[in-house]
Amino acid sequence: MGTISDKLNSAYALSDTYQAVSQVRVALQNLKNVAAETKSTIDALTSGNSFAGVDQELKVIGASCIAVVDSLNTAFADVDRAEFIDFTPTQV
């Protein structure tokens, strides 16, 4: 059956196929990087006491939005997804 990398290396050998896969991977890699940067920014902004006086309803909806970012980062950390997104062709 082969690993994700094996399959991507096979696709790489067929340049047209790899180009299509690569374009999807690049878009996903960009989203993965933005999600990670967004999480870091959110963590830095919410680490202090500046949100102590924020309306509770706003805190709840903000927390639900942050949960989406957390879920996205968790999903991208999956081994198979990370292998697909961060793939670098084996140099032959």
Secondary structure, 3 states (H helix, E strand, C coil): CCCHHHHHHHHHHCHHHHHHHHHHHHHHHHHHHHHHHHHHHHHHHHCCCCCCCCCHHHHHHHHHHHHHHHHHHHHHHCHHHHHHHCCCCCCC
